Amino acid sequence: MAIQITAVRLSGGTMHEHITHLWWTNPADGKTGDNTRAQIVTWIEDKKGQAYTSDAGGHRAEVVVVTPPRGEKYLQTRADGWLTNNLLALPRR
């Protein structure tokens, strides 16, 4: 199952590390939901879940887990092999 991330909540800053909550849609069945960053990280790593963002032109960017040298794991997008800021461009809640 692949979910499309549609919105994010940030706390304490404006970078990927500050994303605390994500809203999503499952295009396959129309279900929607929201989860904490930690829940999505666990779902991707342990359940082999897949997530992505999509822009108005239909271009997708895969959501990946980033493990920094210090601190908690966080989420970022990867497009064409490069880490990108697609999550930060999403609407905020």
Summary of the structure (lengths in Angstrom):
residues: 93
radius of gyration: 12.3
end to end distance: 24.2
largest distance: 37.6
contacts: 252
relative contact order: 0.26
helix: 17%
strand: 46%
